[in-house]
Amino acid sequence: MPVNSKRKGKIGELEVVKILEGKGFTARRSQQFKGSPTSPDLISNFPFEIEVKFKEQLNIHKAVDKIKKESGKEFSCVIHRKKRTSWLFTTTLEDFLDFLASKE
């Protein structure tokens, strides 16, 4: 991965951490603490794993499949955006509904 891509990924992860912390949640970049190629991008107090993508060209289905496969949790998501756009939260509808049902 080119250095510029790593830097851009770090910038995206830090943006998401700042947004989550601004809303009162606990979050930090996992790469700084226990990062590995298969670890999630963020460690948070959410009961699910988060993958962050800050890319202009993103195959969202591939990204969701990857985090689902690598995640040790039942629910996972991809938080993503392009330059000059809002952050989006993506997961499968089935996983989202199962997650909601488990919280009732």
Backbone hydrogen bonds in HBPLUS format (Angstrom, degrees):
<---DONOR---> <-ACCEPTOR-->    atom                        ^
c    i                          cat <-CA-CA->   ^        H-A-AA   ^      H-
h    n   atom  resd res      DA  || num        DHA   H-A  angle D-A-AA Bond
n    s   type  num  typ     dist DA aas  dist angle  dist       angle   num
A0005-SER N   A0002-PRO O   3.03 MM   3  5.38 124.1  2.36 105.8 119.1     1
A0006-LYS N   A0002-PRO O   3.18 MM   4  6.62 156.0  2.24 151.9 158.8     2
A0007-ARG N   A0003-VAL O   2.89 MM   4  6.16 160.8  1.93 156.2 161.7     3
A0008-LYS N   A0004-ASN O   2.92 MM   4  6.09 157.7  1.97 145.3 151.5     4
A0009-GLY N   A0005-SER O   2.89 MM   4  6.07 155.0  1.95 145.4 152.4     5
A0010-LYS N   A0006-LYS O   2.92 MM   4  6.17 156.7  1.97 149.0 155.1     6
A0011-ILE N   A0007-ARG O   2.95 MM   4  6.21 159.4  1.99 149.1 154.6     7
A0012-GLY N   A0008-LYS O   2.97 MM   4  6.23 160.3  2.01 149.4 154.3     8
A0013-GLU N   A0009-GLY O   2.93 MM   4  6.16 162.0  1.96 151.5 156.3     9
A0014-LEU N   A0010-LYS O   2.91 MM   4  6.12 163.1  1.94 154.3 158.7    10
A0015-GLU N   A0011-ILE O   2.96 MM   4  6.19 148.6  2.06 145.8 154.6    11
A0016-VAL N   A0012-GLY O   3.06 MM   4  6.35 161.1  2.10 151.9 155.9    12
A0017-VAL N   A0013-GLU O   2.95 MM   4  6.21 160.8  1.99 150.9 156.5    13
A0018-LYS N   A0014-LEU O   2.98 MM   4  6.13 160.8  2.02 144.8 149.7    14
A0019-ILE N   A0015-GLU O   3.00 MM   4  6.30 156.0  2.06 148.9 155.2    15
A0020-LEU N   A0016-VAL O   2.90 MM   4  6.14 169.9  1.91 159.2 161.2    16
A0021-GLU N   A0017-VAL O   2.85 MM   4  6.02 167.9  1.87 156.6 160.3    17
A0022-GLY N   A0018-LYS O   2.90 MM   4  5.98 147.1  2.01 140.3 149.7    18
A0023-LYS N   A0019-ILE O   3.19 MM   4  6.49 126.7  2.49 138.7 151.6    19
A0023-LYS N   A0020-LEU O   3.07 MM   3  5.21 140.8  2.23 100.0 111.3    20
A0025-PHE N   A0020-LEU O   2.99 MM   5  5.29 160.7  2.03 146.1 140.0    21
A0024-GLY N   A0021-GLU O   2.99 MM   3  4.99 161.3  2.03 105.7 109.9    22
A0045-ASN N   A0026-THR O   3.17 MM  19  5.59 136.1  2.37 147.6 145.5    23
A0028-ARG N   A0043-ILE O   2.88 MM  15  5.40 137.8  2.06 147.2 159.9    24
A0043-ILE N   A0028-ARG O   2.84 MM  15  5.40 166.3  1.85 162.3 167.0    25
A0030-SER N   A0041-ASP O   2.96 MM  11  5.54 170.5  1.97 131.3 134.4    26
A0033-PHE N   A0030-SER O   2.89 MM   3  5.18 140.4  2.05 108.5 120.3    27
A0034-LYS N   A0030-SER O   2.80 MM   4  5.59 151.9  1.88 155.2 164.8    28
A0039-SER N   A0036-SER O   3.05 MM   3  5.19 165.1  2.07 113.1 117.9    29
A0041-ASP N   A0050-ILE O   3.21 MM   9  6.28 131.1  2.46 146.1 159.6    30
A0049-GLU N   A0075-PHE O   3.34 MM  26  6.84 153.2  2.42 141.8 143.1    31
A0077-CYS N   A0049-GLU O   2.97 MM  28  6.42 147.5  2.08 152.9 162.7    32
A0051-GLU N   A0077-CYS O   2.99 MM  26  6.29 152.6  2.07 148.2 157.1    33
A0079-ILE N   A0051-GLU O   2.80 MM  28  6.18 159.7  1.84 163.0 170.1    34
A0053-LYS N   A0079-ILE O   2.95 MM  26  6.35 156.4  2.01 150.9 156.4    35
A0081-ARG N   A0053-LYS O   3.10 MM  28  6.68 143.2  2.24 154.6 165.6    36
A0063-ALA N   A0059-ASN O   3.03 MM   4  6.36 156.9  2.08 152.7 159.9    37
A0064-VAL N   A0060-ILE O   2.92 MM   4  6.10 161.6  1.96 151.1 155.1    38
A0065-ASP N   A0061-HIS O   2.93 MM   4  6.07 164.9  1.95 148.2 153.0    39
A0066-LYS N   A0062-LYS O   2.92 MM   4  6.06 154.0  1.99 145.4 152.5    40
A0067-ILE N   A0063-ALA O   3.13 MM   4  6.39 167.4  2.15 151.5 153.1    41
A0068-LYS N   A0064-VAL O   3.00 MM   4  6.13 159.3  2.04 152.1 158.4    42
A0069-LYS N   A0065-ASP O   2.97 MM   4  6.09 153.9  2.04 145.0 152.0    43
A0070-GLU N   A0066-LYS O   2.94 MM   4  6.12 158.3  1.99 152.6 158.5    44
A0071-SER N   A0067-ILE O   2.81 MM   4  5.51 137.9  1.99 140.6 149.8    45
A0078-VAL N   A0090-THR O   2.86 MM  12  5.17 160.2  1.90 150.9 157.6    46
A0090-THR N   A0078-VAL O   2.79 MM  12  5.17 161.8  1.82 151.6 157.9    47
A0080-HIS N   A0088-LEU O   2.89 MM   8  5.29 149.2  1.99 139.4 149.3    48
A0088-LEU N   A0080-HIS O   2.80 MM   8  5.29 156.0  1.85 149.3 157.5    49
A0096-PHE N   A0092-THR O   2.99 MM   4  6.19 159.4  2.03 150.9 157.0    50
A0097-LEU N   A0093-LEU O   2.90 MM   4  6.12 163.8  1.92 157.0 160.6    51
A0098-ASP N   A0094-GLU O   2.93 MM   4  6.13 159.3  1.97 150.5 156.5    52
A0099-PHE N   A0095-ASP O   2.90 MM   4  6.03 153.9  1.97 144.7 152.1    53
A0100-LEU N   A0096-PHE O   2.94 MM   4  6.26 161.4  1.98 151.2 155.6    54
A0101-ALA N   A0097-LEU O   2.92 MM   4  6.09 160.7  1.95 148.3 153.8    55
A0102-SER N   A0098-ASP O   2.99 MM   4  6.16 145.1  2.11 143.4 152.4    56
A0103-LYS N   A0100-LEU O   3.09 MM   3  5.29 148.9  2.19 103.8 113.2    57
A0104-GLU N   A0101-ALA O   3.34 MM   3  5.49 164.0  2.36 104.6 109.3    58
